């Protein structure tokens, strides 16, 4: 008999996630409210909180899943130049940089803010490192600097991605497109010394 409540719990969680995704598609991440999610899912507010700590935890599940989907698109590519590596990040930027809410939730749940559990966003950041390191391991000789190991270079790339996104939401620096800023960072970070 313990299987029925578990299955019902999974179904309810899926309904909450689906309701939230539909509301985000209609109104955006910024306008998402717990009251609207429970109304659309047809559950009580207490039921929501038995599944998610708060609205941001729900958003972290949705954004994390979207990040993983973007990383699958990225992993299917094998860029041969720094320029193409920068361009291949566009699906990742499209997810994270949708609006201030997606940026805020992504940064808070990236693992950098000492959140104890390894949720989908933290795992996506780990996957991003793997994808980028794999790209670099398979790039043609002479394309990248060789004085630092690939894992360290990948961490720098990830930091530059976050920085490029963050500056896009800064009034002083928002005039430069994320992709242009990121490309400049990668050229400076990865290009072999001449």
Secondary structure, 3 states (H helix, E strand, C coil): CHHHHHHHHHHHHHHHHHHHHHHHHHHCCCCCCHHHHHHHHCCCHHHHHHHCCCHHHHHHHHHHHHHHHHHHHHHCCCCCCHHHHHHCCHHHHHHHCCCHHHHHHHHHCCCCCCCCCCCHHHHHHHHHHHHHHHHHHCCCCCCCCCCCCHHHHHHHHHHHHHHHHHHHCCCCCCCCCHHHHHHHHHHHHHCCCC
